[in-house]
Amino acid sequence: MKITDISIRRPVTITMVMVTILVVGLFALVQLPLELFPSLNLPVASVSVSWSGASPSEVEQQITNPIEQALQSLSGVSEIDSTSSQNVSQVIVQFNYGTDINQEVNQMRSIVNRVQPELPSDASAPVVQQFNPTNKAIMTLSLSGSQSLSGLTELANNVISPAISRLNGVGSVTVVGGLTSQVNVVVSPNQLNFYHLSITQVVQALQDNNVSTDAGLVNKGSLQIPLHIQGQYTDVNQIDKVPVPLPTGGSIPLSDVAAVTNGYATQSLISSLNGQPAVSFNVVQATNANTVQVSQEVRQGIRGLSSQLPTGVKLQILSDSADTIQGTIQTVATHTLLGFVFGVLIMLLILRSIRTTVVIAVAIPIAVMATFMLMYLGGISINSMTLGSLAVGLGSLVDFSIVVLESIFRARQRGLSALAAASEGTREVGLAVVVAAMAQISVFAPAIFTPGIAGQFFRPIALTVSFSHIAALFVAVTLTPMLASRMLRGSRFERVETIPGRDAPFRAWAPFDWFGRGMFELNRFYRTILTWALRRRATVVVVFSLMLIASFALVPYIGFQLIPSINNNQINIGLTLANGTNLVTTTQTANRVAELAKEHMPDVQSVFMQVGSTSSTSFGATNQASLTVTLGPSVHTSMIQLSHEFSHYVADIPGAQVNVSPSTASEGPVSGGETVDIQGPDMQTLSLLAGQVTQIMEQTPGLEYVNNTLVTGTPEYELTVHQEALSQYGMTAQQVETALRDAFQGANASTFYQANTQSNIVVQFPTSFSQNIENLSQVMIPTNQGNLVPLSNLVTLSATQGPPSVDHTNGVRTIGVVADIYSGSQGQIQRQLQQKISHLRVPQGYSINFGQQGSFIGSAFLDLGIALAFSILLIYMVMAGLFESFLTPFVIMFSLPPTFIGGALGLFLTHRSLDLDSMIGIIMVIGLVANNAIVLVDYTNQLRRDGRSLTEALVTAGPIRLRPILMSTLTTVLAMLPLVLGFGEGANTLAAMATVIAFGLLFSTMVTLLLVPVMYVIFDNWIERIKKLFVRNRSIPVTPSSGAEL
C-alpha cells in the first residue's frame, strides 16, 4: 500500500502528523459539550389555555373542543391529545417525524388566533409552544431560613432571580412558592346590601377611575403636542376614595363598603425545606447552551449571592442535572479506561512482547483523539451513548493494528528485514482490514435514514463509530507499520516463537510462559475441534440451529423498554387526597409523610415539600403535594428498592394515595410507569371498561399505585339557570355567570402601578363568606334597570360530582389507567396485560391500548429493525464488491446469527431488558463479528490461491488467525466488562448495550470459529456439485429421435 510505504520511509513526517492529531484532538475534547443523552428534537407542540373557576366539563365544551376541531386541518399530524382539567385546557399535537415543526407551529398559532374569538371572553390568551426537552429546568434552587415568607419573596424577586437570569447560558428563572403582591379590596356583603349595591358595580367603579391614555394632539404654535390623561392610582389610599355610584343617585367612597389593603394574593402553593418556609427557583438553560457550563455559572453565582443574604437565610441547590451528567460520563469514561488497561494487559500476556504491545497501545490513544477531532467537526457531543460507542470501538482500534502487526511479525519470521516485513505484512492483510472497516461503517450507514426517536439516538452513535473506524484504519496502515519497522528489529523477531515447556524451558514464575504455553494448547485444541467440526458438519449446523431457536424462546422472558432511566440520589413522593381537600389539610398530611421519610430513609439530607398547584392558573390542586427527599452520598442501596420499601410505611395513611418513586434524570419519552388508554364515545361504558382494566392491573405482579382517574370524581355544585326568570327580569345567563365569578372567585378589577412593580387590584368578598355555600342566596345581581335581584330567584342549586379531567385522543374521549412499575420491564408488563385484556369483551367502537410510551416503543423498535435489515444487506454488498465474490461474503454472513444467541443469553442472565441501547449494541456486534470472520476467510482464500485444498486451508488459517481474533475479542469484552457489572453513577445507562456486546461477541466468536469454516465447506461443495452437473449436462450430445417427423 502506497500510504504504508510513505509512512515507513518518512517516520518523522508521520510522527508529526500523529502529534498534530493528538494536540488537535485534545483541543476538541475540551471543547466538546457534555450531555446525558443525544439531543432530542421531538415533533410535538401544545396549546394551553387557562380559564379560572371552570370545571373540566365546561373547559372541554367551550375551549378544548373548538381548538381540537380547528387543528384537524393541520398536515403531517400523527395524533392529537387533549386534557381538560379544572381551569386549564391543554391540547398536544404530535407530528410525523420529518415534518418542519417550526412551520407547523406557526400554522398552529394562525389557526388558534382565528379560534380565539369563539373562546370565553375571560379565558386567557392561548399559548402555543413547541415541546423541547431542553426547556425543562436543569437546576432547582431553594431560598429558606428564619425570615418570613414575604421577606424571602422580596429577596427572591429583587435579588436572586435577576442575578441568576443575567448569567451566561441561563434562559429563564421561574420563582415558585413565593407570595404575589396584590391590592385586596375586601367588600362587606352587609354594606353592599345596605347601599343596594352589587360587587359587580364596585368592580366597574374601580375600572372607570383607573385610566391612563392619550386623548389626541393639540396645537401650540407650530408644534403638535400629545394630550395625555393621567388618571391612574398612584397610592393605595386613593383607592379608598374611589366614588361608587348609588342606584338612587349620588355616590359613596369605596371605603364605606370595602377595606383596601396592599398585600398578597391567596397562596395556591406552599413550599418548605426541612420544615422552614422556602421559595424555589427553576433554572432553564438557554437554547443550545451546555448544561454543565450553565451549572458551573450558576454555582459560581450562588457563591457570590450567599454573602448578600441576611443572617439565617440560605440559598442552596436542590437538584442539578449536571451532577448526573458528569457522574454518568465519569463512570463510563472510567470503566472504558479500565477496560483499555485490561485489554493492554491481555495483549501483553498473549503477545509476550513489550515492544509489540507498545506498538498497539500507542495506536489506541491516537485513534481516540482523532475520533474526538472528527466528532468536533461533526458537531457531536460527548454523552453516555457516544462515549459508550467509542468504548466499543476500542475492539476495532486494537483489531486493525493487531491484524497488521501479526502479518508483519510473520513476515519477519520468514526472514524479511524489518522495513520489508512492515511493507509486505501490511500489503498482505491490507484488503482484509479495509473490508473490515468498510463493513463496520456500512453497519451504521442506515442510521442516516432511520426516522423517529431511534434515529435521533442512533445517528450520533453511528457517526462516532464511523469516525473511530476511519481513525483506526488510518493509524493501522500508517503508524503501526512505521513503529513496527523500527521496533521489531533484532534476531529474536526473526526466529519462530518458542513454546515454553516444548522447545524452551518453562518458568513457573513467569506469566509470559504460562500464557505462551496456554496459547499453544488452545491452538492445538482448536485445530482438533475444527478438524472434527469439518468432518461432522451436519452435527454443527443442527446444534447451532437448536441454540438459535432456544435464544428466540428467551425473548419473552427478557422484556422491552425504550431507554433506561437514570436515577440520582433523590426520591420523589407524590401525595393525593380526596378531590376538594383544602390546602391546610393537605399540608398536615404532607408533614406527616415528611416525618416518616426522615424516620425510615437512610441519611436524609433534606426534604423539600410543595403543597398545592405550581401554576398560578390552576386552583384545583389543593389536594396534591409533592416531596423530594435527598439522600446522602453514603447511601448505596438501589433507589428503586428504597422507594418500594418506604411505600409500605405510607400505605395506611387514611384517605391518601401516596406514590413513591426514584427521581430520574432521563429526558424525552421515558417513564417508569404503564398507562392503558380506553377510548370510546359513551362515558358510562368507558367507566365500566376502565374498572375492569383497573382490576386487571391491580392483580398484575410488578405494578403498584394503580390509579383510575375516573373512580374519584371532583365534588361540584351545579346551578341550573331558569330561563323564565331571566326573561322576567330582562337579564342574561352571562350576567349571572359574571356575578357568581366575582362573588366566589373575586374579580381582577384593574392594575396598580408603583415604581417598577405592578399589582392586580382584586375585588372579593371575605374568605368566610365566599367559601360558604350557604351565602349563595345573599349574592345580588344588578339588572339593566339598576335593580338588584337575589341569585336564588334565578337559579336552583344541586350537589353533583364531575370528572377530575376529561381526556381526548384524536377527538375521542379517553380514560387512562396508570400504574408505576417496580419490578420487571415495561415490555414484560405490557405482555402480561395484553394477555388478560384480550379476554375482555370490548363493544364495537371502543378500544383498549397502551399509552404514548407503548407507541414510542413499537415505532422505535420497528425503525431499528428496518435499519438492522438494511445494515446486513449493505454489509454483504460492500464485501461482495471488495472481495469480487458472491460466496465469500455469503459465508461471512453466517457469523452474524450467533450474535443474537449471545446477546439474548446475556440479557436473560443479567435480568436486563431489550431497549434502544441494547438494539444498537446488537448492530455494533454485527460489525465486530464480521471483522473476525473477514480476517479468517480472507487468509483462507490466500492459502487456497497458493494451492492448498479448502479443508487444509481452513485448518491452517484458523489456528494462525486465532490469536488476533482472540485478542481483539477479549479487548472489546474486557472494555465492556466494567459496564456490564454496572458499578457507579449512571452505569445502567449502557449496561444493556455492554451486556449485548460482551456476551454477543464472546459467544459469536466461539461459534464463528467453527460455524464459518463449516458453512464455507458446505457451500463450496454445493457449488462444485452444481458446476460438475452443469459440465456433465453440456458434455452429453443431444440426438433427435428416429421417429421424429417435421
BAMARDREN-345290 format. One record per residue (C-alpha): x, y, z; residue in one letter. Coordinates in steps of 0.5 Angstrom, whole numbers, plus 500, padded with zeros to 3 digits. Example, Ala and Ser with C-alpha at 12.3 -4.5 7.8 and 13.67 -1.06 7.14 Angstrom:
BEGIN
525491516A/527498514S/
END
This chain:
BEGIN
500500500M/503507498K/501510504I/504505508T/511505504D/511513505I/510512513S/515507513I/520512509R/518518513R/518517520P/519524522V/513526518T/508521520I/510522527T/509530527M/502528524V/500524530M/503529534V/498534531T/492529531I/494529539L/494536540V/488538536V/484532539G/486534546L/483541544F/477538541A/476534547L/476540552V/471544547Q/466538546L/460539550P/457534555L/450531555E/447526559L/444523552F/444526545P/440532544S/432530542L/428534537N/421532539L/416534534P/411536539V/407542540A/402544545S/396550546V/395552553S/389556556V/387558563S/380559565W/379561572S/374557576G/372553570A/370546571S/373540567P/367539563S/366547561E/373547559V/372541555E/366544551Q/368551551Q/375551550I/378544548T/373542543N/374548539P/381548539I/381541537E/377542531Q/381547528A/387544529L/385538525Q/387542519S/394541520L/398537516S/403532518G/400530524V/400523528S/396524534E/392530538I/391529545D/388534550S/387534557T/381539560S/382540568S/380545573Q/381552570N/386549565V/386546557S/392543554Q/392540547V/398537545I/399536537V/404530535Q/407531528F/410526524N/418526524Y/421529518G/416535519T/418542519D/416543526I/417551526N/413552520Q/407548523E/408551530V/407558526N/401555523Q/398553529M/399560532R/395562526S/389557527I/389559534V/389566533N/383565529R/379561534V/381565540Q/374570539P/370564540E/373562547L/370565553P/372572554S/375572561D/380566559A/387567558S/390568551A/392561548P/400560549V/402556543V/409553544Q/414547542Q/416542546F/423542548N/427537553P/432543554T/427547556N/426544563K/429546569A/436544569I/437546577M/433547582T/435552588L/432554595S/432560599L/430559606S/431561613G/429565619S/426570615Q/418571614S/416568607L/414576605S/422577606G/424571603L/420573597T/423580597E/430577596L/428572591A/424577586N/429583587N/436580589V/437572587I/432572581S/435578577P/442576579A/442569576I/438571570S/444575568R/449569568L/451566561N/447561559G/441562563V/435562559G/430564565S/429563572V/422562575T/420564582V/416558585V/412558592G/413566594G/408571595L/405575589T/404582591S/396584590Q/392590592V/386587596N/379590596V/375586601V/368588600V/363587606S/357584604P/352587609N/355594607Q/353592600L/346590602N/345597606F/347601600Y/343597595H/350595591L/353589588S/360587588I/360588580T/358595581Q/364596585V/369593580V/366598575Q/368604579A/375602580L/376600573Q/373607571D/377611575N/384608574N/385611567V/392613563S/391614556T/392619550D/387624548A/390626542G/394632540L/394640541V/397645537N/402650541K/404655535G/408651530S/408645535L/403639536Q/404636543I/401630545P/395631550L/396625556H/391624561I/394621568Q/388618572G/392612575Q/392611582Y/399613585T/398611592D/393606596V/390611600N/387614593Q/383607592I/380608599D/377615596K/374612589V/367614588P/362608588V/355611584P/349609588L/343607585P/339612588T/344618586G/350621588G/356616591S/360614597I/367613598P/370606597L/372605604S/364605606D/363598603V/370595603A/377595606A/383596602V/390593603T/396593600N/398586601G/399579597Y/394574593A/392568597T/397562596Q/396557592S/403553593L/406553600I/414551600S/418549605S/425546606L/426542612N/420545616G/422552614Q/419557609P/422557603A/422560596V/425555590S/428557583F/427553577N/433555572V/432553565V/438554560Q/438558554A/437555547T/444551545N/447552552A/451547555N/448544562T/455543565V/457550563Q/451553566V/451549572S/458552574Q/456559572E/450558577V/454555582R/459561582Q/453566582G/451563588I/457563592R/457571590G/450572593L/451568599S/455574602S/449579601Q/444575604L/441576611P/444572617T/440566618G/438565610V/441560606K/441559598L/442552596Q/442547591I/436542591L/438539584S/443539579D/442536572S/450537571A/451533577D/448527574T/451528567I/458529570Q/457523574G/455518569T/460521564I/466520569Q/463513570T/463511563V/470514562A/473511568T/470504566H/473505559T/480507561L/479501566L/477496560G/483499556F/488497561V/485490562F/486490554G/493492554V/495487560L/492482556I/495484549M/502484553L/501477556L/499474549I/504477545L/509476551R/513482548S/513489551I/515492544R/509489540T/505491546T/507498546V/506499538V/499497539I/498501546A/501507542V/496507537A/490507541I/490514544P/492517538I/486514534A/481516540V/484523540M/483523532A/476521533T/475527538F/477531533M/472529528L/467529533M/468536534Y/468538527L/461534526G/458538532G/457531536I/457532544S/460527549I/455524552N/454517555S/452514548M/457517544T/463515550L/460508550G/460507543S/467510543L/469504548A/466499544V/471502538G/477500542L/476493540G/477495533S/482500534L/486494537V/484489532D/486493526F/493494529S/493487531I/492484525V/497489521V/502487527L/501480526E/502480519S/509484520I/511479525F/510473521R/514477515A/520478520R/520470522Q/520469514R/527472514G/525479511L/528485514S/524490519A/523495513L/521490508A/517486513A/513492515A/511494508S/510486506E/506485512G/501491511T/500489504R/498482505E/492484510V/491491507G/485489504L/482485510A/483491514V/480496509V/474491508V/473490516A/473498517A/468499511M/464493514A/463497520Q/462503517I/457500513S/453497519V/452504521F/450508515A/443506515P/443511521A/443517517I/436515514F/433512521T/427516523P/424518530G/427517536I/431511535A/434515529G/436521534Q/439516539F/443512533F/445518529R/451521534P/453514535I/453512528A/458518527L/462517533T/463509531V/465511524S/470516526F/473512530S/474506525H/476511520I/482514525A/483506527A/484505520L/489511518F/493509524V/493502523A/496503516V/501509518T/503509525L/503501526T/508499520P/512505522M/513503529L/514496527A/519498522S/523501528R/522497534M/521490531L/529489530R/534484533G/535477532S/529475537R/524477532F/527473526E/526467530R/520463530V/516463537E/519458542T/514454546I/515454554P/516447556G/517444549R/523448545D/524453551A/525452559P/518453563F/519458568R/513457573A/514464576W/514468569A/507470567P/509470560F/511463560D/504461563W/500465557F/505462552G/504455554R/497456554G/496459547M/500453544F/495449548E/489453546L/491453539N/492445539R/485444542F/482449537Y/486445531R/483439534T/476441535I/476445528L/478438524T/472435528W/467440526A/469440519L/468432519R/462433523R/459439519R/451437520A/452436527T/455443528V/449446524V/444442528V/447444534V/447452532F/440452530S/438449536L/442454540M/439460536L/431457537I/433457544A/435464544S/429466541F/425463546A/428467551L/426473548V/419473552P/423473559Y/427479557I/422485556G/423491553F/423498555Q/425505551L/431507554I/434506561P/432511567S/438514571I/437515578N/440520582N/440520590N/433523591Q/427520592I/420523590N/414523594I/407525591G/401525595L/394526593T/388527598L/381527596A/379532591N/377538594G/381538600T/384544603N/391547603L/391546611V/389539611T/394537605T/400541609T/398537615Q/399530612T/405532608A/408534614N/407527617R/410524610V/416528611A/417526618E/416518616L/421520611A/426522616K/425516620E/425511616H/430513610M/438513611P/442519611D/436524609V/440531608Q/434535606S/426534605V/423540600F/416540600M/411543596Q/403543597V/398546592G/399548585S/406550582T/402554577S/398561579S/393559574T/391552577S/387553583F/384546583G/390542586A/390544594T/389536595N/396535592Q/403535595A/410533592S/416532597L/423531594T/428527599V/435528598T/440522601L/447523603G/453520598P/454514603S/447511601V/449506596H/442502596T/438502590S/433508590M/428503587I/429499593Q/429504598L/422507594S/419501595H/421499602E/418506604F/412505600S/410500606H/410506611Y/406511608V/401506605A/396506611D/395514612I/388515612P/385518605G/391519602A/394516596Q/402516596V/406515590N/414514592V/419513586S/426515585P/428521582S/430520574T/435525570A/433522564S/430527558E/425525553G/419520553P/422516559V/418514565S/418509570G/410507569G/405504565E/399507562T/393504559V/388508555D/381506554I/377510548Q/370511546G/364515546P/360514552D/363516559M/359510562Q/361505558T/368508559L/368507566S/366500566L/372498562L/376503566A/374499572G/376492569Q/382494567V/384497574T/382491577Q/387487572I/393492573M/392491581E/393484580Q/399484576T/405483579P/411488578G/405494578L/404499584E/400505585Y/394503580V/390510579N/384510575N/382518575T/375517574L/374513580V/374519585T/371525582G/371532584T/365535588P/361540585E/356545586Y/351546580E/347552579L/341551574T/339558571V/332559570H/331562563Q/324564565E/326568571A/332571566L/326574561S/322577567Q/328581570Y/331582563G/338579564M/342574561T/346568563A/352572562Q/351577568Q/349571573V/356568571E/360574572T/356576578A/358569581L/365569579R/366576582D/363574589A/366567590F/373568586Q/374575586G/375580580A/381583578N/379590577A/385594575S/392594576T/396599581F/403601579Y/408603584Q/415605582A/418599578N/413594580T/405593578Q/400589582S/393587581N/387590584I/383584586V/376586589V/373580593Q/368578599F/372576606P/374569605T/369567611S/363569606F/366566599S/368559602Q/361558605N/356556600I/350558605E/352565603N/350564596L/343567597S/346573599Q/349575592V/345580589M/345581581I/344588578P/339588573T/340593567N/335598570Q/340598576G/335594581N/338588585L/336581584V/338576589P/341570586L/336565589S/331568585N/335566578L/338559580V/337552583T/343549587L/344542587S/350538589A/354533584T/360530582Q/365532576G/371528573P/377531575P/379531568S/377530561V/382527556D/381526549H/386522544T/384525536N/378528539G/375521542V/374521550R/380517553T/380515560I/387513563G/389508568V/396509570V/401505575A/408505577D/413499575I/417497581Y/419490578S/420488571G/421492565S/415495561Q/415490555G/414484560Q/409488564I/405490557Q/405483555R/402480562Q/397486561L/396484554Q/394477555Q/389479560K/386485557I/385481551S/380477554H/375483556L/369484552R/370491548V/364494545P/365496538Q/367503537G/371502544Y/379501544S/384499549I/391500548N/398502551F/399510552G/404514549Q/410510552Q/408504548G/407507542S/414510542F/417503544I/414500538G/416505533S/423506536A/424498535F/421498528L/425503526D/431500529L/429493526G/429496519I/436499520A/439493522L/436489516A/439495511F/446494515S/446487514I/444488507L/449493506L/455489509I/454484504Y/454489498M/460492501V/464486502M/462483495A/464489492G/471489495L/472481495F/470481488E/466475490S/459473492F/461466496L/466470501T/461475504P/456470504F/460465508V/462471513I/455473514M/454466518F/458470523S/452474525L/446470528P/450468534P/451475536T/443474538F/444468541I/450471546G/446478547G/439474549A/443470554L/447476557G/440480558L/437474561F/442472566L/443479568T/436481568H/436487564R/431489558S/432490551L/432497550D/435502545L/441502548D/442494547S/439494540M/444499538I/449494541G/447488537I/448493531I/455494534M/457487535V/455485528I/460489525G/465487530L/464480529V/464481522A/471483523N/474477526N/470473520A/473477515I/480476517V/479469518L/476468511V/481473507D/487469510Y/484462508T/483465501N/490467500Q/492460502L/488457497R/491461492R/497458494D/495451492G/492448498R/486445499S/480448502L/480444508T/487444509E/487452508A/482453514L/485448519V/492452517T/488459517A/484458524G/490457529P/494462525I/488468526R/486465533L/491470536R/489476533P/482474534I/482473541L/486479543M/481484539S/475480542T/478480549L/480487549T/473489547T/470484552V/474487558L/473494556A/465493557M/466488563L/466494568P/460497564L/457490565V/458490572L/454497573G/458500578F/458507579G/453513578E/449512572G/452506570A/446503568N/446508562T/450503558L/449497562A/444493557A/449495551M/455493554A/452486556T/449485549V/456487546I/460483551A/456476551F/454477544G/462478542L/464473546L/459467544F/459469537S/467469537T/467462539M/461460535V/464463529T/471460529L/467453528L/461455524L/464460519V/469454517P/464449517V/459453512M/465455508Y/466448506V/458446505I/457452500F/464450497D/462443496N/455445493W/458450488I/463444486E/457439485R/453445481I/459446477K/460439475K/453438474L/453443469F/459441466V/456434465R/450436462N/454440457R/458434455S/452430453I/451430446P/443431444V/441426439T/434427435P/429421436S/429417429S/421417429G/421425429A/417428424E/418435422L/
END
